[in-house]
Amino acid sequence: QVQLVESGGGSVQAGGSLRLSCAASGYTVSSACMGWFRHTPGKEREGVATISRDGTTRYVDSVKGRFTISKDIAKNTLYLQMNSLKLEDTAMYYCAAARCSSTVYVPPLAVGSFASWGQGTQVTVSS
């Protein structure tokens, strides 16, 4: 059974940092395409970053240079390092995964690209 469990969210002041983690079971992160999405009330779920099996990444423009997606194969965990946080980064953050046969395919920042989702972890950035 596939399970994705996020952690690491919290409250932080603008300019601060947080690292989100997503522990995977039922998938091995080495065989899956994975991503981070976020959602705020009244808006559609937004793709933040995705990563291919071989570690190639894709980011939404608003987080480029500030966020880094990575994975630890030994720990079977996906990460999102978030630096220089802004008020507009406040959201519920979700981990997502999909089985990918290609090692080089980098999923688009689209909800439909992923089959499995975690329950989310809240990130709140204050001034």
N, C-alpha and C positions, 0 to 999 in steps of 0.2 A: 504494500500500500504506500502510495506516495504521500509524503508529508513534508511541508516546508514550514519552519518555525523561525520567525523573525525576532530579533532582540536588539537592544542598544538604543532605542529611541528615548526621548526625554525632552526636557526643557533646557534651552541654552540661549545665551544672549547673542545678539547679532554680532557677527565677526568670529564667533566661536566655532568649535568643531564637534562632530559626533562620528562614531563609526557604527554602522548597522551591520548585523550579522544575520545570516540565514542558514540554519542547519537543515540539511537535506537528508531524507531517508526515502528509500524506494527509488531514488535516482543516485547515480554517482555523478558528481559535478564534472568529471572528466568526459562523460558521455552525453552531457546535456548542454543545450543552449540555455542561458539564464539571463535574467534581467531584474531591474528594479523599476517600479512604477510608484506614482503617488496620486493621491486623491484629496481634494478639498471639497466641502459641501457646495453644491451648485455648479460644479465643474465636472467635466469628464475625466476619467482616470488618464493620467499623462505618463508616457514613457520617459524615464529619466536616463537609464543606461542599460545597455545589453552587452553580452559577452559571448563569443563563440567558444567552441570546444578548444580551439588552439589559443585562446586568450585575446583575440582581436576584439576591440571594443568600439562602441558607438554611444554618443551622448547627445542629449537634447542641447541646443545652443545655450540655454540659460544656465547650464551647470558646467559647461566646458571650462577647464582650468581650475575648477573648484572641487569637483567630485571625482572620485576614482573608484571604478568597479574592479574587483579582483576576486580570485577564488583560491582556496587552499585545498588541494586534492587530498592530502593526507587527512585533513579534518572534515572533508566533504562539506565545506562551508563556503558560502558566497558572502562577500563583503561590499559595503559601500562606505568609503571614507568621504566625509563631507566636511570641507573646510570653508572658511569665510562665509558662514551661513548668513542668509538674508531673511528678512521678515517673510518674503514671498515663498520661502522654502517650507514654511509651515504646512504640514499635510500628514495624512496617514500614508506610510510607505509600505509597499507590498513587494515581496519577492515572488518571482515567477520562473517557471522552468518548462522546457519542452525537450523531448528526445530529438536529437539531431544526428542524422547519419553522416553529414558532412562535417569535417573538422574545421573548415574555414568559413562556413556560413555564419554571418553576423545577423541576427534577427533584427528586423526593423523595430522601431519604438512603437509597436502596435499591440493592443491588447489581444487581438486575434492570433498573434504569433505564438502564444503560450497556452498550454493546456492545464497547467497546475499552478495553484496560487496559495500563498500563505494567508494568515489571518491579519497581518499588518502590525506595524508598530508606529506609534504617534511621535512625530517630531514637531516641537513648538519652539519657534524662534521669537524672542521678544527684544524690544529696544532698550 
